[in-house]
């Protein structure tokens, strides 16, 4: 038997082999508390109490192999929720929470919302919880992601509907009538940038949710914007999470697609990561 502190220290030392010190500590804490069934306060207040975590050798091997901690523990925290995640679905990021907050702030009375490339369902579910009485639909091409989104929805927002569809061509087929909000965090990283990314992303998270061709990085943005023009209500708005380098190109593209007001919003790091367009 080992103590909470001993297990935490073993996980921290292992994580430090591949991650920076602060991140390694966070990973060790997440695994110790989540898989040990304790809180952070438990770990701090009673570090010498015995703790059992099954398959600890397997877990340390997974850390060394860069497997994301969210896949190891089976969930990710997003907007006060504990969402199921595993290989086959993109791990929700903090900046995406800011996108949800921005939509809810600007469109608090939206009656209908569609989340394109919904992945784990994080955006659709969070918006359903934040904008009451809204009809929310999530669309994704991946059956694996949709299965996870539906389980997350059943836990946190049972009225959200998740539908299989291709963001490049079938958004209108997936929904009923017009909507007030179209929101999307689509694939946007050029293939050329893959070599500079960490292994915990490139080895495990689904490439279909991350990467776009080098010669057409706005592929999904353009297709979604074009389709959204046909399904948005007159006062409707389109929202995207964007690659920080794309701000100017996104503004130009959205104006070319017939949108009027276009706004860029910075994330908590001061990067241009969100954009909104009005029909």
Secondary structure as GFF3:
##gff-version 3
##sequence-region A 1 279
A	DSSP	beta_strand	2	3	.	.	.	ID=ss1
A	DSSP	alpha_helix	4	15	.	.	.	ID=ss2
A	DSSP	alpha_helix	21	36	.	.	.	ID=ss3
A	DSSP	alpha_helix	40	45	.	.	.	ID=ss4
A	DSSP	beta_strand	50	51	.	.	.	ID=ss5
A	DSSP	alpha_helix	56	64	.	.	.	ID=ss6
A	DSSP	alpha_helix	69	73	.	.	.	ID=ss7
A	DSSP	beta_strand	75	78	.	.	.	ID=ss8
A	DSSP	beta_strand	81	84	.	.	.	ID=ss9
A	DSSP	alpha_helix	94	106	.	.	.	ID=ss10
A	DSSP	beta_strand	112	116	.	.	.	ID=ss11
A	DSSP	alpha_helix	122	130	.	.	.	ID=ss12
A	DSSP	beta_strand	135	140	.	.	.	ID=ss13
A	DSSP	alpha_helix	143	156	.	.	.	ID=ss14
A	DSSP	beta_strand	161	164	.	.	.	ID=ss15
A	DSSP	alpha_helix	171	174	.	.	.	ID=ss16
A	DSSP	beta_strand	179	184	.	.	.	ID=ss17
A	DSSP	beta_strand	189	190	.	.	.	ID=ss18
A	DSSP	three_ten_helix	191	196	.	.	.	ID=ss19
A	DSSP	alpha_helix	199	202	.	.	.	ID=ss20
A	DSSP	three_ten_helix	207	209	.	.	.	ID=ss21
A	DSSP	beta_strand	211	212	.	.	.	ID=ss22
A	DSSP	alpha_helix	219	231	.	.	.	ID=ss23
A	DSSP	beta_strand	232	241	.	.	.	ID=ss24
A	DSSP	three_ten_helix	244	246	.	.	.	ID=ss25
A	DSSP	alpha_helix	247	256	.	.	.	ID=ss26
A	DSSP	beta_strand	262	266	.	.	.	ID=ss27
A	DSSP	beta_strand	272	278	.	.	.	ID=ss28
###
